[in-house]
Amino acid sequence: MTTTLDGLEGRLIAQRQILARLIQAHGDTLTGWLRDKSVVEIPDEDPGMGDASPAFAIEANLAEEMRQILDIVERLNRENASGADRC
C-alpha cells in the first residue's frame, strides 16, 4: 500500500480529532497538560554555539501539534456549550 502526502495528512487530521475528543472527555486535567505542552521554551542562543534552531526543531513541531489538538478541544468545548456537536 502506497501512502501519499494527502493520505498521511488525512490520517493525521483524523487522529487529531480522535485525540481531541478523548481529551475533551477527560476534562480540565488533560486540557491543562496539553496547554502546557503546546509551548516550547527556546533559550537565548549562545553566541559560541552557532545556530541552535535545528536543535529545537522537533520540540517546536511537537508544540505546534499540541496547539492544533488544543484548538480542536477548545472548539469542541465551545460547540458543546452552544449545543452543537461536530468535529
HELIX and SHEET records of a PDB file:
HELIX    1   1 LEU A    5  ALA A   25  1                                  21    
HELIX    2   2 ASP A   28  LYS A   37  1                                  10    
HELIX    3   3 SER A   53  PHE A   56  5                                   4    
HELIX    4   4 ALA A   57  SER A   82  1                                  26    
END                                                                             
